[in-house]
């Protein structure tokens, strides 16, 4: 079982083009190694865990399935430049075992402390993909319309942005002074059942409460804004993302399928690292971190012999990482894509 230090693999997010593969023993539960997976790999300075896992696996998020802890190695879950990773088979199943390389130790003064000269494979900060993640939310419209809101700017401006002071008003929760600013966006409805799937609240920025002016009115400073804010924009308490240095991609625990129902900013097509909205959520068992395959439908073709129309299977065109889930909807970021994706493309468990 890997530790949280190894789970920083996610943050590189360099899912590459689809490569040819060889599927090994059925005992490996269809674990797919890359066709040119080496028998031995020496870790280099500048490597990341994602780089290494893509060297061995077509599906790099399945790294924990082949990572073999080494009981005789100090800190077996940390990988350093110079370490040797060997691909072996244990009971017919592929595994990676490690031989610890030599690392110089330096003494740091004035403290009596020793530290390896070479650091473990670096953690890639969340900021590497942070710009691609949407901070929008799915909300209950009635509850949203009771949230606190911007009343006016302190200096009387009708439009407000980062650095401006504003007055805000409403019913306030105790001990919360960090808020995000939202405006209602699209309402999503199931195309077949006409069931409401959720109402989107579009994130516009963030502010910090600076003083209490009484009678439910507070003064706040706008910390950042993606567009001009205005009176009536609603405030929701700031949330902390669960995607952090302890995060590792997973596959859904059960078969899941759905489709893309929305793209950000009313775009018609989505590219790599862009966010999509899909009609799968917590009620279907989807979790933050689950990987899904994007599939594009293929138009039926006429059989040249029978002259009948034949339905063709959908093509796998990419992989999406779920990063925010709600009851019936979720947000995901596209990690890899062989052609542009669009509303209506199907999603399923890998």
C-alpha positions as CSV (number, residue, x, y, z in Angstrom):
1,X,0.0,0.0,0.0
2,X,1.6,3.2,-1.0
3,X,1.8,6.2,1.3
4,X,0.4,9.7,0.6
5,X,3.9,10.8,-0.5
6,X,3.6,8.6,-3.5
7,X,0.1,9.8,-4.3
8,X,1.4,13.1,-5.7
9,X,1.5,11.3,-9.0
10,X,-1.6,13.1,-10.1
11,X,-0.2,16.6,-10.3
12,X,2.0,16.1,-13.3
13,X,-1.1,15.4,-15.5
14,X,1.0,14.7,-18.6
15,X,-1.3,12.0,-20.0
16,X,0.2,11.5,-23.5
17,X,-1.1,10.1,-26.8
18,X,-2.4,6.6,-26.9
19,X,0.4,4.1,-27.4
20,X,0.4,0.5,-28.6
21,X,0.3,-2.1,-25.8
22,X,0.5,-5.7,-24.9
23,X,-1.9,-7.3,-22.5
24,X,-0.4,-9.8,-20.2
25,X,-1.7,-12.7,-18.1
26,X,-5.4,-12.9,-17.3
27,X,-4.3,-13.1,-13.6
28,X,-3.2,-9.5,-14.0
29,X,-6.9,-8.5,-14.4
30,X,-6.2,-7.0,-17.8
31,X,-3.5,-4.7,-16.5
32,X,-1.9,-3.3,-19.6
33,X,1.8,-2.6,-19.9
34,X,3.2,-0.4,-22.6
35,X,4.6,-2.3,-25.6
36,X,8.1,-1.0,-24.9
37,X,8.0,-1.3,-21.1
38,X,11.6,-1.8,-19.9
39,X,12.7,-4.7,-17.7
40,X,14.9,-2.2,-15.7
41,X,14.6,1.6,-15.3
42,X,17.1,3.9,-13.5
43,X,15.4,6.9,-12.0
44,X,16.9,10.2,-13.3
45,X,16.9,13.7,-11.8
46,X,13.8,15.5,-13.1
47,X,11.7,12.4,-13.3
48,X,8.2,12.4,-11.9
49,X,6.1,9.5,-10.7
50,X,3.7,10.1,-13.6
51,X,6.6,9.9,-16.0
52,X,7.8,6.7,-14.6
53,X,4.3,5.1,-14.5
54,X,3.7,6.0,-18.1
55,X,7.0,4.3,-19.0
56,X,5.6,1.0,-17.6
57,X,1.8,1.3,-18.0
58,X,-0.6,2.4,-20.6
59,X,-2.9,3.4,-17.8
60,X,-0.6,5.3,-15.4
61,X,-3.3,5.7,-12.7
62,X,-3.0,1.9,-12.1
63,X,0.5,2.3,-10.7
64,X,-0.4,1.0,-7.2
65,X,-1.3,-2.3,-8.8
66,X,2.3,-3.0,-9.9
67,X,4.2,-1.1,-7.2
68,X,5.8,-3.6,-4.8
69,X,7.0,-2.3,-1.4
70,X,10.4,-3.4,-0.4
71,X,10.6,-4.3,3.3
72,X,14.4,-4.2,3.3
73,X,14.6,-0.7,1.9
74,X,14.4,2.3,4.1
75,X,11.4,4.5,3.1
76,X,10.2,2.1,0.3
77,X,7.5,4.5,-0.9
78,X,10.0,7.2,-1.7
79,X,11.7,7.0,-5.1
80,X,15.0,8.8,-5.6
81,X,17.2,9.5,-8.6
82,X,19.6,6.6,-9.0
83,X,17.2,4.0,-7.7
84,X,16.7,1.0,-9.9
85,X,13.2,-0.2,-10.7
86,X,12.9,-3.8,-12.0
87,X,9.8,-5.2,-13.8
88,X,9.3,-8.8,-12.5
89,X,6.5,-11.3,-12.3
90,X,5.2,-12.6,-9.0
91,X,2.7,-15.4,-9.2
92,X,2.3,-14.5,-12.9
93,X,1.5,-10.9,-12.2
94,X,3.7,-7.9,-13.2
95,X,5.3,-6.0,-10.3
96,X,7.9,-3.3,-9.9
97,X,10.5,-3.9,-7.2
98,X,13.2,-1.4,-6.3
99,X,16.9,-1.5,-5.6
100,X,17.9,1.6,-3.6
101,X,20.7,3.5,-5.3
102,X,23.6,5.2,-3.4
103,X,23.0,8.7,-2.2
104,X,25.5,11.0,-0.7
105,X,24.6,12.4,2.8
106,X,25.6,15.9,3.8
107,X,25.7,17.4,7.3
108,X,23.9,20.7,7.7
109,X,25.2,23.1,10.2
110,X,24.8,24.5,12.8
111,X,22.1,21.9,13.4
112,X,23.3,18.3,14.0
113,X,21.2,16.9,11.2
114,X,22.0,14.8,8.1
115,X,20.1,14.9,4.9
116,X,20.4,13.1,1.5
117,X,22.1,15.2,-1.1
118,X,19.5,14.0,-3.6
119,X,15.8,14.6,-2.8
120,X,13.0,12.2,-3.6
121,X,11.2,12.5,-6.9
122,X,9.7,16.0,-6.6
123,X,6.0,16.6,-5.8
124,X,4.4,18.5,-8.7
125,X,2.3,21.3,-7.2
126,X,-1.5,21.4,-7.7
127,X,-0.8,24.7,-9.5
128,X,0.3,22.6,-12.5
129,X,-3.3,21.9,-13.3
130,X,-5.0,24.4,-11.1
131,X,-5.7,26.8,-13.9
132,X,-7.6,24.1,-15.7
133,X,-10.0,23.3,-12.9
134,X,-13.3,25.2,-12.6
135,X,-14.5,26.5,-9.3
136,X,-18.1,26.4,-10.3
137,X,-20.6,24.5,-8.2
138,X,-24.0,22.7,-8.6
139,X,-26.5,24.3,-6.2
140,X,-30.1,24.2,-5.1
141,X,-31.5,27.3,-6.7
142,X,-33.8,28.1,-3.8
143,X,-31.1,27.8,-1.2
144,X,-28.7,29.7,-3.4
145,X,-31.1,32.7,-3.6
146,X,-31.0,32.9,0.2
147,X,-27.2,33.2,0.4
148,X,-25.5,36.5,1.3
149,X,-24.8,38.9,-1.5
150,X,-22.9,42.0,-2.6
151,X,-24.9,45.1,-1.6
152,X,-22.7,47.8,-3.2
153,X,-19.2,49.1,-3.5
154,X,-17.8,51.3,-0.8
155,X,-17.0,54.1,-3.2
156,X,-20.3,53.8,-5.2
157,X,-19.0,52.0,-8.3
158,X,-21.6,49.9,-10.1
159,X,-19.0,47.4,-11.3
160,X,-16.4,46.0,-9.0
161,X,-13.2,43.9,-9.2
162,X,-10.1,42.8,-7.4
163,X,-8.8,45.3,-4.9
164,X,-12.2,47.0,-4.4
165,X,-13.9,47.3,-1.1
166,X,-17.6,46.3,-1.0
167,X,-20.5,46.1,1.4
168,X,-22.1,42.7,1.7
169,X,-25.3,41.6,3.5
170,X,-27.2,38.5,4.5
171,X,-27.4,35.8,7.1
172,X,-23.9,34.9,8.1
173,X,-22.3,31.7,9.5
174,X,-20.1,32.0,12.5
175,X,-16.3,32.2,12.1
176,X,-16.2,32.3,8.3
177,X,-14.6,35.3,6.6
178,X,-13.5,33.8,3.2
179,X,-16.2,33.6,0.5
180,X,-16.4,33.0,-3.2
181,X,-18.7,35.0,-5.4
182,X,-21.2,33.3,-7.7
183,X,-23.9,34.0,-10.3
184,X,-26.4,31.5,-11.6
185,X,-25.5,29.8,-14.8
186,X,-27.0,26.9,-16.8
187,X,-29.8,24.6,-15.5
188,X,-29.1,21.0,-16.5
189,X,-32.0,18.7,-17.4
190,X,-32.0,15.0,-18.4
191,X,-32.9,15.0,-22.1
192,X,-34.9,11.8,-21.9
193,X,-36.7,12.1,-18.5
194,X,-36.8,15.9,-18.3
195,X,-35.6,15.4,-14.7
196,X,-33.6,18.3,-13.2
197,X,-30.0,17.3,-12.7
198,X,-28.8,20.6,-11.1
199,X,-28.3,24.3,-11.3
200,X,-24.9,25.6,-12.0
201,X,-23.4,28.5,-10.0
202,X,-20.6,30.2,-11.9
203,X,-17.6,31.2,-9.9
204,X,-16.7,34.9,-10.4
205,X,-14.1,35.6,-7.8
206,X,-13.3,35.6,-4.0
207,X,-13.5,38.1,-1.2
208,X,-12.5,38.4,2.5
209,X,-14.7,39.9,5.2
210,X,-12.8,42.7,6.8
211,X,-15.2,44.2,9.3
212,X,-18.7,43.9,10.8
213,X,-20.8,47.0,10.2
214,X,-23.9,45.8,12.1
215,X,-27.4,44.9,11.0
216,X,-26.1,42.1,8.9
217,X,-23.9,44.3,6.8
218,X,-20.2,43.6,6.5
219,X,-17.3,45.2,4.7
220,X,-15.2,43.0,2.4
221,X,-12.2,43.2,0.2
222,X,-12.4,41.5,-3.3
223,X,-9.3,39.3,-3.5
224,X,-9.7,38.3,-7.1
225,X,-12.2,38.4,-9.9
226,X,-12.6,36.7,-13.3
227,X,-15.0,39.3,-14.5
228,X,-16.6,42.5,-13.2
229,X,-18.8,41.8,-10.1
230,X,-22.0,43.6,-9.4
231,X,-24.6,44.1,-6.7
232,X,-26.7,41.0,-6.2
233,X,-23.9,38.5,-6.9
234,X,-24.1,35.7,-4.2
235,X,-21.5,34.6,-1.7
236,X,-20.8,31.0,-0.7
237,X,-18.3,29.9,1.9
238,X,-15.0,29.1,0.4
239,X,-14.3,25.4,-0.1
240,X,-11.0,23.5,0.0
241,X,-10.5,21.1,-2.9
242,X,-9.8,17.5,-2.1
243,X,-7.3,17.4,-5.0
244,X,-4.1,17.9,-3.1
245,X,-0.7,16.3,-2.6
246,X,-2.4,13.3,-1.0
247,X,-4.5,12.6,-4.1
248,X,-4.2,9.6,-6.4
249,X,-6.3,8.7,-9.5
250,X,-8.6,5.7,-9.2
251,X,-11.0,3.8,-11.3
252,X,-14.7,3.6,-10.4
253,X,-15.6,0.8,-8.0
254,X,-18.5,-0.3,-10.3
255,X,-19.5,0.0,-14.0
256,X,-20.6,3.6,-14.7
257,X,-21.8,5.3,-17.9
258,X,-23.2,8.6,-18.9
259,X,-22.5,11.5,-21.2
260,X,-21.1,15.0,-21.5
261,X,-23.9,17.6,-21.0
262,X,-22.0,20.8,-20.8
263,X,-18.7,22.7,-21.5
264,X,-17.4,25.8,-19.8
265,X,-17.9,29.3,-21.4
266,X,-20.5,28.0,-23.9
267,X,-17.7,26.4,-26.0
268,X,-18.8,24.0,-28.7
269,X,-15.7,21.7,-28.4
270,X,-13.4,20.7,-25.6
271,X,-9.7,20.1,-25.8
272,X,-7.1,18.6,-23.5
273,X,-7.0,20.0,-20.0
274,X,-10.4,21.7,-20.4
275,X,-13.3,21.0,-18.0
276,X,-16.4,19.1,-19.0
277,X,-19.7,18.6,-17.1
278,X,-21.3,15.2,-17.2
279,X,-24.5,13.5,-15.9
280,X,-22.9,11.1,-13.5
281,X,-22.6,11.9,-9.8
282,X,-22.5,10.6,-6.3
283,X,-25.8,8.8,-6.6
284,X,-24.1,6.5,-9.2
285,X,-21.1,5.9,-7.0
286,X,-18.7,8.3,-8.7
287,X,-15.9,9.7,-6.5
288,X,-13.5,12.5,-6.8
289,X,-10.4,11.1,-8.5
290,X,-12.2,8.5,-10.6
291,X,-11.0,8.1,-14.2
292,X,-13.5,7.8,-17.0
293,X,-13.0,7.0,-20.7
294,X,-14.5,9.5,-23.3
295,X,-16.2,7.8,-26.3
296,X,-17.4,9.3,-29.5
297,X,-20.3,7.8,-31.3
298,X,-19.8,6.6,-34.9
299,X,-22.5,7.1,-37.5
300,X,-24.1,3.9,-38.8
301,X,-22.8,2.5,-42.1
302,X,-24.6,0.6,-44.8
303,X,-23.4,-3.0,-45.3
304,X,-22.3,-3.2,-48.9
305,X,-23.4,-6.9,-49.1
306,X,-26.7,-6.9,-47.2
307,X,-27.6,-3.3,-47.9
308,X,-28.6,-3.0,-44.2
309,X,-27.6,-0.2,-41.8
310,X,-25.1,-1.4,-39.2
311,X,-24.4,0.3,-35.9
312,X,-20.7,0.6,-35.1
313,X,-19.2,0.7,-31.6
314,X,-18.1,4.1,-30.2
315,X,-14.4,5.1,-30.4
316,X,-12.4,5.8,-27.3
317,X,-11.0,9.3,-27.8
318,X,-9.7,10.3,-24.3
319,X,-9.5,10.1,-20.6
320,X,-11.2,12.5,-18.0
321,X,-10.3,12.9,-14.3
322,X,-13.3,13.6,-12.0
323,X,-12.4,16.5,-9.7
324,X,-15.7,17.7,-8.3
325,X,-18.9,15.6,-7.7
326,X,-22.5,16.4,-6.8
327,X,-25.6,14.3,-6.5
328,X,-26.3,13.9,-10.2
329,X,-23.6,15.9,-12.0
330,X,-19.8,16.1,-11.9
331,X,-16.9,18.2,-13.2
332,X,-13.9,16.6,-14.8
333,X,-10.7,17.7,-16.5
334,X,-9.6,16.0,-19.8
335,X,-6.2,14.5,-19.3
336,X,-5.7,13.1,-22.9
337,X,-7.6,13.4,-26.1
338,X,-7.1,12.2,-29.7
339,X,-9.8,14.5,-31.2
340,X,-12.0,17.3,-29.9
341,X,-14.8,16.3,-27.6
342,X,-18.3,17.7,-27.4
343,X,-21.6,17.6,-25.6
344,X,-23.2,14.2,-26.3
345,X,-20.0,12.2,-26.2
346,X,-20.3,9.2,-23.9
347,X,-18.4,8.4,-20.7
348,X,-17.8,5.0,-19.1
349,X,-15.6,3.2,-16.7
350,X,-12.2,2.3,-18.2
